[in-house]
Amino acid sequence: MCFDSSSYSGHNQSQPSVGWRHSERDSLQDRGEVDLVMALALIHHLVISNNIPLSHIASYFSKFGEYLLIEFVPKEDSQVQHLLAHRKDIFTSYNLDGFKKSFSIYYEFLEDTMIKETHRHLFLLRRNNQAETGVSK
């Protein structure tokens, strides 16, 4: 399962089952667990454009799969600066420490890779035992 910035707008709203009698395509949460969830160039959009707290994002992703490959894009990045250009920066916990604090509730950090020539981090995480999946099988 991959969440990316090209499709982020749909992830800030609940996606219902669709089709005849709601049985042709299950909602995202009812499709079951996957091995790896990827969230690349996404969470800065969810936090800054949609005001979704990092803790809510971490909880949501933990319901879909055991592993999470996620990119953290810090405020120093030009794309985040673009999002903040026309609004007040009220996102005091949107930083690397806030990200790690929010996600460590649900995940164990396995790898942290800096993306060359950027301030971005790519993390590989594994869901911990405290995270409840809440996903139908």
C-alpha positions as CSV (number, residue, x, y, z in Angstrom):
1,M,0.0,0.0,0.0
2,C,1.5,3.3,-1.0
3,F,0.4,6.8,0.1
4,D,2.0,9.5,-1.8
5,S,1.7,13.2,-2.3
6,S,-0.1,12.8,-5.7
7,S,-3.0,11.1,-3.9
8,Y,-2.9,12.6,-0.4
9,S,-6.1,14.6,-0.7
10,G,-8.2,11.5,-0.4
11,H,-6.5,10.4,2.8
12,N,-7.8,13.2,4.9
13,Q,-11.3,12.0,4.4
14,S,-12.7,8.6,5.2
15,Q,-13.1,6.5,2.1
16,P,-16.3,4.3,2.2
17,S,-16.9,1.0,0.5
18,V,-18.3,1.5,-3.0
19,G,-20.4,-0.2,-5.6
20,W,-23.6,-2.2,-5.6
21,R,-24.5,-2.8,-2.0
22,H,-21.1,-1.4,-1.0
23,S,-19.6,-4.7,-2.0
24,E,-17.6,-4.0,-5.1
25,R,-14.7,-2.3,-3.4
26,D,-14.1,-2.3,0.3
27,S,-13.1,0.8,2.2
28,L,-9.3,1.2,2.6
29,Q,-9.5,0.0,6.2
30,D,-11.5,-3.1,5.3
31,R,-9.2,-4.4,2.7
32,G,-6.9,-6.0,5.2
33,E,-3.3,-5.7,6.2
34,V,-0.4,-5.4,3.9
35,D,3.3,-6.2,4.4
36,L,4.6,-2.7,3.8
37,V,2.9,0.7,3.9
38,M,4.8,3.5,2.1
39,A,4.2,7.1,2.8
40,L,6.5,9.1,0.6
41,A,6.4,13.0,0.4
42,L,3.1,12.9,2.2
43,I,3.0,13.7,5.8
44,H,3.9,17.4,5.4
45,H,0.8,17.8,3.3
46,L,-1.4,16.1,5.9
47,V,0.0,18.1,8.8
48,I,0.4,21.5,7.2
49,S,-2.4,21.5,4.5
50,N,-4.9,19.5,6.5
51,N,-4.0,20.2,10.1
52,I,-3.8,16.5,11.0
53,P,-1.5,15.9,14.0
54,L,1.5,13.6,13.6
55,S,0.1,11.4,16.4
56,H,-3.1,10.8,14.4
57,I,-1.1,10.0,11.2
58,A,1.0,7.5,13.1
59,S,-2.0,5.8,14.6
60,Y,-3.8,5.6,11.2
61,F,-0.8,4.1,9.4
62,S,-0.2,1.5,12.1
63,K,-3.6,0.0,11.3
64,F,-2.6,-1.1,7.8
65,G,0.6,-3.1,8.0
66,E,3.5,-4.2,10.1
67,Y,6.2,-2.2,8.3
68,L,6.1,1.5,7.3
69,L,8.5,3.2,4.9
70,I,8.0,6.9,5.5
71,E,9.6,10.1,4.4
72,F,9.9,13.0,6.8
73,V,10.2,16.3,5.0
74,P,11.3,19.0,7.5
75,K,10.3,22.7,7.5
76,E,13.7,23.7,5.9
77,D,12.6,21.9,2.7
78,S,11.5,24.1,-0.1
79,Q,8.2,22.1,-0.5
80,V,7.3,22.7,3.1
81,Q,8.3,26.4,2.8
82,H,5.9,26.6,-0.2
83,L,3.0,25.2,1.9
84,L,3.8,27.7,4.7
85,A,4.2,30.7,2.4
86,H,0.6,31.8,2.7
87,R,-0.3,30.7,6.2
88,K,0.8,31.2,9.8
89,D,3.2,28.5,11.0
90,I,1.2,27.0,14.0
91,F,3.0,23.6,13.7
92,T,5.3,23.7,16.6
93,S,5.6,19.9,16.9
94,Y,6.3,19.4,13.2
95,N,10.0,18.7,13.4
96,L,12.1,15.6,13.6
97,D,11.8,15.2,17.3
98,G,8.0,15.6,17.2
99,F,7.9,13.1,14.4
100,K,9.9,10.5,16.3
101,K,8.0,11.1,19.5
102,S,4.6,10.6,17.7
103,F,5.6,7.6,15.7
104,S,7.6,5.8,18.5
105,I,4.3,5.2,20.3
106,Y,3.2,2.8,17.5
107,Y,6.5,1.8,15.8
108,E,10.1,0.7,16.4
109,F,12.6,2.7,14.3
110,L,14.7,0.2,12.3
111,E,16.5,2.5,9.9
112,D,17.0,6.2,9.3
113,T,18.5,7.3,6.0
114,M,19.2,10.9,5.0
115,I,18.3,11.6,1.4
116,K,21.4,13.1,-0.3
117,E,21.5,16.8,-0.9
118,T,18.3,17.4,1.1
119,H,17.2,17.6,4.8
120,R,14.7,14.8,4.2
121,H,14.8,11.5,6.1
122,L,13.6,8.1,5.0
123,F,12.6,5.8,7.9
124,L,11.9,2.1,8.0
125,L,9.6,1.3,11.0
126,R,8.1,-1.8,12.4
127,R,4.8,-1.7,14.3
128,N,5.2,-2.4,17.9
129,N,3.0,-4.6,20.1
130,Q,1.2,-1.7,21.6
131,A,-0.4,-0.7,18.3
132,E,-3.8,-2.1,17.7
133,T,-4.5,-2.8,14.1
134,G,-8.3,-2.4,13.9
135,V,-8.2,-3.7,10.3
136,S,-10.5,-6.4,9.1
137,K,-9.0,-9.6,7.8
